[in-house]
Every structure is written in C-alpha cells, then in structure tokens.
Amino acid sequence: GDGVTKAIYHPYDKTFEINPDDLLIDFQSPLGQGQFGVVFQGKLQTKQGTHPVAVKTTKDSDVNHLRSLLSEIKIIMYIGKHENIVNLIGAVTRDLKKRTRDVYVVVEYCQFGCLEEHLRTHRGTFFDEFGVSGVIRSASRSSYVRLQCVVKTSDLIIWAYQIISAMEYLASKNVVHGDVALRNMLLDANQVVKITDFGLSKHIYTQTQYVTTKKDTPVPWRWLAPEALSDNIFSLQSDVWSFGVLLYELFTLAELPYAVVTYNDEFLRLIGNGFRLNQPLYANTEIYAMMRECWRLDPKERPNFTSLKHFFHQFLRMQH
Ligand code: ADE
C-alpha cells in the first residue's frame, strides 16, 4: 500500500537508541502506572547536559507486554512530533551489557503530571468565569482574586483546544488513539497539555475506517463509543465520542463519568435509548450541546476534530 502503511511496518529507528549508562531512573516513586506499564522519573545525560525525562517500562518481563511496549514505540515514532503529544526522546531496547532484558521508553517529562489529578487537586479554588451568564467574564474579578485561582474556565477551554489540536494531528496520520480520557493527558512545565499512552492506539490500515481489537482485553467502557463497546469498532469517530466524555471530565473538574452506574448490558441499552451524561456544572449550554454532538449514536453524524477546533477557537478569541 501507501506510505502511511509502510511507516508502521518500518524497522525500529536505531538512532533513537539510548545508551543505558546515560539514563538514570528513579525507581522509588513511580509517576504513574497502567495495566502492563509503569512510568518513572529519570535523568538523561546528553552533551548538552542533564534533562529530566519520563521512562516507561513494563511491570514484568512477559514477552507480550514487552512486545506491546515495542509496538507503542513504533507508533510514537510513526506519529512524529507535535507540541501537544508527549514526544519520544529515545529508547533502550537492547541488552548492551547483558544487565537487563528490559525495554525503556524515554519521553518528555511533564512537570505538572496528570491533568485529571491536577483538576481534582485544585477544585476548591476553581474560578468559574462562565457563571450564570455562560460567557467568559474575566474582567468581573480583580486580578488579585484571579491570581489565587490556579484553574479557571479559560484554562479548561485552552486545554480542550490543545487536546483537539493533537487529535486532529493524529487523525491526519490515520491513528486512532483508542483511550482518549483525562487520565492520559499530562501538563508540562508551561501548563501545556500533552497526550500520552499510545498503548491502545491503532493505525487504520485500510480505507474501511475502522479497526477491531481482541474481545478479551479490558475496556475503558465509560469513555467508549457504543459501537466500540458492542462490536469492537474503533475509528476516528469513536475517538470523538471519547473526547466528548473527556470534555465532561474537564468541565466537571474530573468527576467520574456515570459515577453511579456499574457496567452491564443495560448500559448499552440506556445509551441506545438516548441516555447521556448531564450538563457539567462548569460548561455553558453551547459546550454541552457540542458534547452531545460527540455522543451521536451514528458515528458519521459526530463532528470531526477540525470542526471541534473551529468551535473552541471562538471561545479563545473572547479572552484577553
Ligand atoms: N506520568 C506518566 N507519564 C508522565 C510524563 N511523561 N511526565 C510526567 N508524569 C508522567
């Protein structure tokens, strides 16, 4: 096929290989962990000096887990650099001195960590710039009060916009993320959001616009589009559904979606009958209406990331 298909099958680019002697990993305090992976803080020694980095590895040496981490490296390599994606710095894949058989993926370190935790931590001092009017009114508070608020409505909008920019870029590369959720969004030292965790990503190889996964893998059902849940159909449009749930998380300051619901077949039936998440406390009616567009049953009727970008751009222009 096309160049895009070739790229994903391209051999591992050896120029990314890092000498394990240049990498110092702090195993004492993990930054985060997922199903098979765990992320540690580290320091990378280069000619330019020492840089803080994040290092992802597997929890055990199960070959399947190592294989899935290697395929994640290839996906990140294929995707290439974007300012709202946690960029790849390098990897340790070879057993240079027979000390280890582990794989280490070295990526940019994001100082403020997970956006989900950041929002929960700062809930108490959130500045609701929409208020009852539903339009941004930053000037209505003194700059002193605003400085006391770590997070405000305009930050949520900027972060939504940054995530959309990254998702639009992924869509242009025909990459389905597959796990779009606030827990996979990180904040760097400049408070810029970066998408991470491409462990569940899939490249769309064909023109059929969907890919399927094995039925037995546990799924983040609260974020999944109904067609992904019932028939394992993942697409750019199922990422849009998940992004709608992420918007709900943003504008509730990271509440658990469908908090009182436990998963069973009833959930899909409710969604099929039109049951949806409620309007978040800090979203206005326009933003909630856009979330509901992302949750259209028919994937084709959902907005794409380019139209979502235009939608959020109008809110960016209103700020000063
Ligand atoms: N947790 C998971 N990945 C991280 C990263 N790249 N930076 C900071 N914290 C993380």
Residues whose N, C-alpha, C, O or C-beta is under 5 A from the ligand:
A	BS01	ADE	L31 G32 V39 A54 E108 Y109 C110 G113
